[in-house]
Amino acid sequence: MRVPPVTRIIESLAEIWDGYDVLLCDLWGCLHDGRRPFRSAVEALRGAKARGITVVLVTNAPRSRNEVERQLDRIGLPRDCWDVITSSGDSARAAMFRGEAGSRVWFIGAEHDLSVFEPLRIVDNPVKIVRTEPKHAEGIVCCGPEDPYADPETYRSRFADSVERGVPLLCFNPDIMVDIGTRRQWCAGALARLYSGMGGTSHYFGKPHPPIYDLARQRLGVLGKDFTASRTLAIGDGIATDIAGAVGEGIDALFVTGGLAAEETGTSEQPDPVALGDYLERENYDPAYSIGFLR
């Protein structure tokens, strides 16, 4: 018999921040909804930084950190609430330029995702990458479906030949879906899941997988900061990404229940304790802390 979850429901980040030197904070669902920042979350991170805590934005965005930064500027997220950005896009780009998908790749994504092919300085002697048709590709660079509202099953027939030829798929964003305002979009993780289910090989670089945390450590090092597990807190609304990733890295987690799991956890301002407990028991995760919305 499993032990029921014992997560502590808190009212604000200030209740617990004295225990940490580094925050690894998710973006979508925690700091913004794709269109506007959440002001209470911004103020919470500003308060943490004022106490000397380093804030690393860790996102499964399938783009470079420079592109992520420009997007944050467009939606009005202040730069004074964070220190550095780590994206799954950069983590996956490093693998791509090391040749893990060969040199001829089938690109799946939107026009704004093409920045993934820009040079990356952290890789020495990068492979020259050429985009090609699926039938000629040695690998698949998957940033997300061309139409994020279409059923991922539309790719099944398109994937068949690549699966048969043993072509690897690099998944630049392990998220299955994300909320854009009040609408949900499919992400690259949904296509990678389909590809693997068909017998193909998918490689993941964002949360909950180790490469994005390795990159976070590198970028903390550049800032002269240490990644000490016992002094690091992960913040996120994705149970299978943010919380699972924290478990894998041996760090504490603050589960923001008002994001992807708002309905399942009965969250209005705060989660319903019974609904939250039932949800965490079903998912078999027990984050150290939970809160309705980051504040």
Number of C-alpha atoms within 10 A of each C-alpha: 3 6 8 14 18 13 20 15 19 17 16 17 20 13 9 13 19 13 11 18 22 25 26 25 25 24 20 22 24 27 25 22 18 17 15 15 20 17 14 15 19 21 16 19 24 18 17 22 19 11 12 12 20 24 22 22 24 27 26 29 26 32 25 23 20 14 18 19 14 12 14 20 12 11 14 13 21 14 13 11 21 21 15 19 22 30 29 30 28 27 25 29 27 23 18 25 22 17 17 19 23 19 18 20 25 22 23 19 20 14 8 9 19 14 14 21 18 9 13 14 9 11 14 10 9 16 15 14 15 13 16 16 10 19 12 12 22 21 25 26 25 27 29 30 22 15 13 17 13 12 13 20 13 11 14 14 9 12 19 14 13 23 18 11 12 13 22 23 27 26 29 31 29 29 25 17 18 19 16 15 12 7 8 13 16 21 29 30 25 20 30 28 17 18 22 15 11 14 12 20 17 20 18 22 26 31 27 24 20 16 19 25 25 15 19 22 18 16 19 21 12 11 12 8 14 17 18 14 15 13 16 24 26 24 27 31 28 24 23 15 20 28 27 21 23 26 17 14 17 14 18 22 26 27 29 29 30 24 21 20 18 20 14 16 23 19 21 13 13 20 24 18 16 11 15 24 19 16 19 20 16 11 12 14 18 24 23 17 19 27 23 25 27 28 21
